[in-house]
Amino acid sequence: MSKPVIAIYPGTFDPITLGHEDIVRRASRMFDEVVIAVARAHHKKTMFTLDQRVDMTRQALADCANVRVHTFEGLVIDFAKTMGAHTMVRGIRSMTDFDYEFQLAGMNRRLAPDIDSVFLNTLDVHQCISSTLVREVASLGGDVAQFVSPSVFQYMKAHVKPVN
C-alpha cells in the first residue's frame, strides 16, 4: 500500500477568500490530503487572531473531507516535513504573484530539495480578490459578500466594525 500524497497550502488567510477556497478545492482533487497551514504571522499585523483565522478557514472548507487546517510558525518547509508533505501548493493571480512565488519556490527548493512547489492559476473571476483588499473594503463599510464564503462573511460581519 502506498503512502498518501500530502500537500501543504500555506498562508495567513486573514481572511480566507473565495480565491483561496478555489485553490484548496482544486488541490484536494489532486492530492490525497491537503493541509492548510495557517501562519502565526508575527511579521504581519493581522485583522483576525490566529484562532479566528483557523476557525473561519475550517468553517469555509468543512465540506472538504481530505482537507485539514493546522497552524505553524517558522519555516513552512519545516512544517511540511513534520506533516509528511512533499508538495507545497501556491495560488497565482498575476505575473507579480508568479515572480514572488517563483523566488520562494527556489529558496524552498534549496532548503528542502525533496519538497516541490505546484502553482495553480486563480480562476479569472477571483483574480482581483486578495485578503488585503477584502479587509480594507470591509473596514470601510463595503460589502465583501461576493469575495468570501457565506460563513466567512457572517464571521466578518460580527467581528469587523467599519471605520467612520
Phi, psi and omega in degrees: 000132181275155179286148177295146178270116184252133176242148177252137173237097185269155175171177177270331177050060186240068002264175172290134182250174176297330176297314176301313182301319179299316179297315181297314182297319178292318179296326182293341175275343183264334186236156178294324181213140175240126177255115174279119183258101182274116184285139174299325173059055178297336182277353181241150172267108182266152176285323184249149177292167178301315180298321178294318180295320177295315181299313178299318181295316178297317180297316184295330185243024182300335182277357181262102187296331183258023179244129175241153179241127178225162174256159175207161169219159184089205182286130181295330179293327175294319177297317180303317179298318180294333180272354181077023182268145176238008180223138174243127180263136177225141177266142181237120177262332188206175176294328177298314175302315183300314180303313180295312182294326178296318176297314178300317180298320178296316178295314179299323180295322178291322181281328183216084184301340182271003179249119180265153174253136177240126181257129175246127177289137176289142174301146184303328180294339181255000187298332182273355186270129170221154178301321180301312180292322178298315178299316182295313179299315180296317182291340177264009175088009180280162181272116181255012184302329182279355183250347182225162179291160180304321180293321178291321178299315179297320178298315181294320178301324182282336188246345183253118177259116181301142176280131178251000000 
